[in-house]
Amino acid sequence: MSPLKPLKIARCDNVAAMPNEGDPGACEFCGHGRVIRRTEEVAFYQWTGKGYVFCRAAIPMNICNRCGAKNWEPEAEKLIQKAVRREHDKLP
């Protein structure tokens, strides 16, 4: 398995103020780049009622080809929750 790089995520909920709001392929963060969708593996620790669990999940990411901003959609949140639940269930 290849080593994981730290995850950099830019989230922007104020889409109405973005310069290219009419272009679905434009980056919401910088307004100049094109967004591509790619699946990436993320690794993280999550606190649970049984302590910390280490999780890995392959999630679809939207990545700007100009500024590198990354974000994900609600479907990715479900995959992350599933990974946490899977690791949590392994604990005694």
C-alpha positions as CSV (number, residue, x, y, z in Angstrom):
1,M,0.0,0.0,0.0
2,S,1.3,3.4,-0.8
3,P,1.9,6.0,1.9
4,L,-1.0,8.4,2.4
5,K,-0.5,12.2,2.1
6,P,-2.2,14.6,4.4
7,L,-5.7,15.6,3.2
8,K,-6.3,19.2,2.3
9,I,-9.9,20.1,2.0
10,A,-11.5,23.4,1.0
11,R,-15.2,23.6,1.7
12,C,-17.3,26.5,0.5
13,D,-21.0,26.7,1.2
14,N,-21.5,30.2,-0.2
15,V,-21.9,29.1,-3.8
16,A,-24.1,32.2,-4.7
17,A,-21.1,34.5,-4.3
18,M,-18.8,32.5,-6.6
19,P,-17.9,34.1,-9.9
20,N,-18.7,31.0,-12.1
21,E,-21.8,29.8,-10.4
22,G,-23.4,29.0,-13.8
23,D,-20.6,26.7,-14.9
24,P,-20.9,23.3,-13.1
25,G,-17.3,22.4,-14.0
26,A,-15.7,25.5,-12.5
27,C,-13.9,25.5,-9.2
28,E,-16.1,27.0,-6.4
29,F,-12.9,28.0,-4.5
30,C,-10.7,29.8,-7.0
31,G,-13.3,30.3,-9.8
32,H,-10.7,29.6,-12.5
33,G,-9.8,25.9,-12.5
34,R,-11.8,23.0,-13.7
35,V,-13.1,20.4,-11.2
36,I,-12.4,16.7,-11.9
37,R,-13.9,13.8,-9.9
38,R,-11.5,11.2,-8.7
39,T,-11.6,8.5,-6.1
40,E,-8.9,8.9,-3.4
41,E,-8.1,6.9,-0.3
42,V,-8.2,8.8,3.0
43,A,-7.0,7.6,6.3
44,F,-8.0,9.1,9.6
45,Y,-8.6,8.5,13.4
46,Q,-12.1,8.9,14.8
47,W,-13.2,9.0,18.4
48,T,-16.0,6.6,19.3
49,G,-17.6,5.5,22.6
50,K,-15.0,2.6,22.6
51,G,-12.0,4.9,22.0
52,Y,-10.2,6.0,18.8
53,V,-10.4,3.8,15.7
54,F,-8.2,4.1,12.7
55,C,-10.1,4.1,9.4
56,R,-9.4,4.0,5.7
57,A,-12.0,4.8,3.0
58,A,-11.9,5.3,-0.8
59,I,-14.2,8.3,-1.4
60,P,-15.1,10.3,-4.5
61,M,-13.4,13.7,-4.4
62,N,-13.9,16.8,-6.5
63,I,-10.5,18.3,-7.2
64,C,-9.6,21.6,-8.9
65,N,-6.9,21.2,-11.5
66,R,-5.6,24.8,-10.8
67,C,-5.6,25.4,-7.1
68,G,-5.9,21.8,-5.9
69,A,-8.9,22.5,-3.6
70,K,-10.7,19.2,-2.6
71,N,-14.2,18.6,-1.4
72,W,-16.7,15.8,-1.3
73,E,-20.4,15.4,-1.5
74,P,-22.9,13.8,1.0
75,E,-22.4,10.3,-0.6
76,A,-18.7,10.5,0.6
77,E,-19.9,11.3,4.2
78,K,-21.9,8.0,4.1
79,L,-18.8,6.1,3.1
80,I,-16.8,7.6,5.9
81,Q,-19.5,6.8,8.4
82,K,-19.6,3.2,7.1
83,A,-15.8,2.9,7.6
84,V,-16.0,4.2,11.2
85,R,-18.9,1.8,12.0
86,R,-16.9,-1.1,10.5
87,E,-13.8,-0.4,12.6
88,H,-15.9,0.4,15.7
89,D,-17.6,-3.0,15.4
90,K,-14.2,-4.7,15.5
91,L,-13.4,-3.3,18.9
92,P,-14.2,-5.5,22.0
